[in-house]
């Protein structure tokens, strides 16, 4: 598990999500499965839980991996970031958490090419969109799905925490409904919205020339994923999003997950198989009247737990999440 995953898991445990407490054992309220570290955005500074999470995640070092000429992966203080750089300026996908901004800016400033041009939000969660305001202040536009702007504009009460709407200067400056293309530094970047999956705001970001696909939190590589039912996320949508990404990828595509190490088409196929197998088993048991405790006792995820159960979502927590959504 990466350091940011450890921070998120510690936070979830403190909130009762991964401990077998009421938020896992009682599946009925969909909002009970909201992910506090991600479901808040630029939350009020007075919220100590969110500020603690920001500090924990923000302390993680930034690691840099070359994806192609003029394209790098940055990982550590939040969801994975991809940066395209060159004479046309810098196009960045996702932005870590606010405390990481000085180091993120220093890292990006150290790349060749022009100034910040565009920040793309893969979705609305705060460990991906937390630095919208800082990018805007640095001269970039912020591009996102139209639902991302809506979600960032709303107040939310989750797990006893209150999140204020993002300030106006931290909202996306440009949005789209289904598909958008961006041309920069010799690459064609295709942005494609998917039906509700991790949230109702998710997009796939494909760097066509480099053959790199950033999936945001539609793909958790090596972790059971969190699905934010409070903003219409569904297990069926996650499987559908994986199917769409598989159609976009080939054997040479580098696939960037929202969390976890860089993957490829084979890794994504393995992830899709895991999601569908667990979903189908739980759905069949639930259709026969099995309770959540009975489904847990049936060990529907057991064959996958060694590979996928060591991240932010424990096997029982993921089973409860899927049970709630089928």
N, C-alpha and C positions, 0 to 999 in steps of 0.2 A: 504494500500500500504506500502511495506517495505521501509526502508530508502534508500536502493540502488535504488529502483524503483523511489522514489521521486527525487533523483539526476539525473537519466537518463531522467526523464520527464522534469525537469527544463532545462536540456541541449537541449532536442529536441525542447522545446518551444522557447528557445533563437535562435535556428537555423531555426525556422519557420515551423517545421514539424507538430506540433500539433495545430497550431493557425488558420487553415483554409486558410493559405496563399498559395502561388503558388505551394509549394511542395506537398500540398494535393490536391488543386483544379485542377492541371494539371497532369493527370495521365499518360500521354504518356511516358515520359522518365523513364525507369525502374530504372536508377541510382538515380533518385530523391528520391526514397524510401529507399536509403541506410541509415543505422543506424549509425551515426557518433560515438556514444559511443562504439559501438561494432564492426563496420566495420574496424576501424583502428586497427592495432596491436601495436607493440612496436614502436610507432610513434616518429618522431623527437621531441626532447625535446623543440625545438623552436616553436612548435605549441601550442599557448596559450589555444585554446579551448580544445584540448585533455588533456593538462596538468591540466586544471581546472577541467575537468571531473574526471581525475585520483584522484585529491586531494579530491573532493567531495565524491566519492565512497570509496576511501581509508580510509576516516575518520570514516566510519561506524564500529561499534563494531563487533567482531566475536562471533557468538553464536554457541554453540556446542550441538548437539542432538545425543544420542546413537541410532544406528540403530540395532546393534547386537553385540555380543562379538567380540571385535577387529575391529569394524567398526563404524565410526562416520560421521555425517553430520556437516559441518561447513558452516555457512551462514553469509552474511553481506556485505563485501567490493567487490562486483562483483557477478558473477554467482556462484551458489551453488557448494560446494566442498565436495567430499566424500574421506575419508582416511581409508584404510585397514592397520592395523599394527600388528606386531608380530615378531617372531624370524627370519623370512625371510626378514625383512625390511619393509619399508613403501611404499605402492602403493597408489598414490593420483590421483584423477580425478578432473581436472581443478585447477585454482591457484589464483583466485582473481586478483586485479590490483596491479601494482608495489609498490605503497606506503604502501600497507598492508603486504608486504613481511616480515618485521621484526616480526610482531605479528603473522603472519601465521607460520613462522618458529618456533617461540617460542611455539606456540600451538602444532605443530606437534612434536617438540622435547620433549614435555611433555608427549607424548603417549609412552606406553611401546613398547619394541621391538627394532629391528635393525635400521640402518640408512635409508636414502632415497634410494629407489630402482628404482622406475619408476613413472613418471608423465604421465598421459594420458590426451590428449586434446580432448574434445568432439567435438570441431570445432575450427575455426580459429579466432573468434572474440576476441577483446582485453580484455574484461572483464572476459574471460575464459582462455586465453593463455598468459597473460601479464607477467607472472613470469617464462616462459620457461627457460630463461637465468639464473635466480637465482637458479632454481632447478638443472640445469646442473652444475652450479658452485658448488653446494652442493653435487654433486656426483651422481645425478639421471640421467637415460636415459629418453628421452621424446618420447612417442609413440603416433602416430596419423594416421589418414587416409592420403593417399598420396596427396590428394587435399589440405589438410591443409598445408603441406609443400610448395606446389605451391603457395597458396594464401599468406602465410606469406612471401614468397620470392618476391612478386610483389609490385611495387609502386601503390598507388591509390590516385586519386583526388576525394574527396567527399565533397559536400556542401561547396565548397570553401577552403577546407583543403587539404593539401598534406601530405600523409603518405609514408614515406620511407620504403623500405623492411626491415624486421627484420634482425638484425645482424646475422652473421653465427652462433654465439654461442648461439642463441636463437631459432634456428630451431629444429624441431623434429630430433632425432637421428635414429629413426626407423619408417618406415611407412608400411602400408598394403593397399591392394586394396579393399577387400571385407569383410574378417573375420579374426580375430586373437583371440587366447586364451592365457591367462596368468595364471599361477598357483602360488599362494603365500599364506602362512599362512593358509593352509588348505582349501582354496576356489579356485574355478575355475571361472575366470573372462572371460566372452565372450564379445568380441567387434565386433559389426556388423554395417557395413556401410549401409545407406539407400539412395535411389535415391534422387536427389535434393529436399530439403524440406525447412528448415530454411536457409540453404546455400547448396552448393554442397560438403560440407566437413563433414557433421554430422554423428556421430556414436551413437549407443546405447551401454551402458556398463552394463552388467548384472552380478552381484555377485551371482553365482548359489547357493552356500550353504546358504548364508545369505538371499537369495531371495529378493535382493534389485536391482532395475533397475534405473540407472542414465540416463536420457534422454537428458541432456543438453537443448539447446533452442528449441528442438522439442516439448517441453511442457512448457508452461507458466501457472502456477497454479493460477487461480484467476485474470489473466490479459489477455486482447487481445494480441496475440503474434505479434512481429515484424517478418517480412519475408524479407530477404535480397535479393531482385531481382537482385541486382548488381553482386551477385555471385550465380545466377541461382536458388535462392529460389522461391518456388511456393506454393500457397494455396493447390493445389492438392497433392503436395508432403508432406505437413504437415499432411493432412488427411491420406495419405498412411502410413506415419511414425507412426501415432497414431494407425492405424490398426495393423501394425506389432508389436508394443509394447504391444497392447492388447492381441495378440496371445502369447506373451512371458510371460505375467503376469497371476497370479491367484488371488483369493480373499485375499490371505495373503501377496502378494507382496507389499513392500514399494517402492513407485515410487518417485524419486527425480527429480523435474523439474529444468530447468536452472534458473528460477526465481520464487519466491513464496514459499509457505509452502510445507512441505512434503505431498505427496498425496498417493492415492491407486488406484486400478483398477476402482472403481466407479468414482473417480474424473477424471481419464483419459477418461473414457467413456463419462462423462458429457462434457468435453472439446472437444472431437471428435464430439459429437452431435452439439455443438455450431458452430464449424468450418464448418461442412457440411451443416447445415441449412442456415447459412448466405451465404456461397458460392453458394448454389443452388438458393436462392432467387435473389442474385445479377446477377448470370449468366442468369437466365430467363429474368430478366428485360433488361439486356444489349443486349440479343439476339433480343429483340423487338425494339431496337434502343434507349433505355433510356440513357440519359446523366448521368454523375456522379452526377450532382446537382439533377436530378430527382430521382436517386437511393437514395441519401441522404434523400430527402424529403419523400420517401416512408418508411423510418424508418425500414429498413430491419433487423436491429440488436436490435430493441427496447426491445424485451422481454429478451434479454441477458445483456443489458447494466448495470443493477444494480449489477450483479454478476461479470462481466468481464470488465467493462468500466472504472474502477477507477485506472488502472495501468498506464504504460508508454504510451500506445496507447489509445487515446480517441476513442469513437465510430466512429466519422466521419473520423478520420485518418485510422482506421482499415477498414472501408467500402471503402475508397479510395484505400487502398492497395489491397484489394481483387478485386475491380473493375478493377484495372490495370492488374490483373493476370488471369482473366477468359475470 
